Amino acid sequence: MAIQSNLVSAASQPLTHTTDVRDRSFVYSSLITAPDFNTVIPVLEHVRPGTTVILDVDNTLYYAGDDEFCMKYSFEYDPREGSQYKRFVNGYLIPKYGEEKARKLLFKAHCSTHPTLINSLWPVLVKHLANKGVTVIRLTAISGDQKIGNATLADLRLRTEKSLGLDFASLFSYSKDPVFSSRVTSNGVPVTVMAKEGEIFCCQWPKDEVLLEYWSQVGFPEEAVVVDDQRVNVLKILKMCTTKNVSCTGVYYTELAVESPGKFDEELAVLKFDILDKEGVWVSDSEAKKRPPIRFVGPIYSIALSEEEIELEDFRAKESVPLQEEGQVPYSCCTLL
């Protein structure tokens, strides 16, 4: 509780600059697993002015509340692969409905959720970072240009964040939103990567590639911290930063996984998306359980590591640039403690 009280007090203080004594010829890369918010606080609380903090959004800042979205139940985590839910999307939804239709179904489901902060202190911590002169951007996998009525998903996302006390545009000065290059998936589906008010919508494109293009336009920081609930995303960004001489601390944030109320229910997910496809309505878990079940034969996806994930794990283990062991306090914190 003491660390949280100190954070609340610090967030209310005016901006104060500290002397940066880091040897900038030294580039570090470190990975930390954070099972709770109290592990995240000291990492972000001690970052230096001028550092760029990259935050994932879904299941890092907030999640879909109550039982309105099966994503909440998706955190049967493998330390390397991430959630069963993500593999369900790639191994079942996309093959069954096709990539374009699967995205539309996911979009409709996403817009039917009731968001809840992972931790109520996230707005306080973000304000503290703003007071320190730290740049905070968000990097989310979703598509920002899809529409419901006259609003895009980007508009709805920003509106949701503000309702949760995360009004980034009022705390940070973002330069003009960059224009990203056109992309097409291996299945020929156009991908629109976009940015708005400091949030980058990756449209399922690899986050490290999008972040690299973003920094190529706005300039590379000397130090960065990335917080994401997907280990593979953290590793990819750490690797990219190493190639660009950007010191980076990666925080693999698993609080929601730790507090998950249960395992991912594949049969329930199949049923809910079938109802959404046929009736155009995203029903609650409790409502779906009243419906006749759909015959389901599983598992419906492979849980083997991909070649890319194996390569990332090799990077994690063998990279010659100083790479601290998981669980140690990163260099940026050690100098201030």
WOCORUR-V360930 format. One record per backbone hydrogen bond with DSSP energy under -1.0 kcal/mol. CO is the residue of the C=O (numbers start at 1). NH is the residue of the N-H. Records with the same first field share a line. If there is no record, write none. Layout:
BEGIN
CO->NH ; NH
END
This chain:
BEGIN
1->5
2->6
3->7
4->8
5->9
6->10
7->11
10->13
23->26
28->248
29->324
30->250
32->252
34->254
36->39
37->41
40->44
41->45
42->46
44->47
48->51
51->135
52->225
53->137
54->227
55->139
57->60 ; 61 ; 62
61->118
62->59
63->116
65->68
67->285
69->72
70->73
71->74
74->84 ; 85
75->77
78->82
82->78
83->87
84->88
85->89
86->90
87->91
88->92 ; 93
89->94
92->96
93->97
94->98
98->102
99->103
100->104
101->105
102->106
103->107
104->108
105->109
106->110
107->111
109->112
110->113
114->65
116->63
119->122
121->125
122->126
123->127
124->128
125->129
126->130
127->131
128->132
129->134
130->133
133->50
135->53
137->55
138->200
140->202
141->204
142->203
144->154
146->153
148->151
151->148
152->156
153->157
154->158
155->159
156->160
157->161
158->162
159->163
160->164
161->166
162->165
166->168
168->171 ; 172
183->191
185->188
189->185
191->183
194->201
196->199
198->138
199->196
200->140
201->194
202->205
206->210
207->211
208->212
209->213
210->214
211->215
212->216
214->218
215->219
222->247
223->52
224->249
225->54
226->251
227->56
228->253
230->234
231->235
232->236
233->237
234->238
235->239
236->240
237->241
238->242
239->243
240->244
241->246
242->245
247->224
248->30
249->226
250->32
251->228 ; 253
252->34
254->258
255->259
265->269
266->270
267->271
268->272
269->273
270->274
271->275
272->276
273->277
274->278
275->279
276->280
284->288
285->289
287->290
288->291
306->310
307->311
308->312
309->313
310->314
311->315
312->316
313->317
314->318
315->319
322->29
325->328
330->333 ; 334
331->335
333->336 ; 337
END
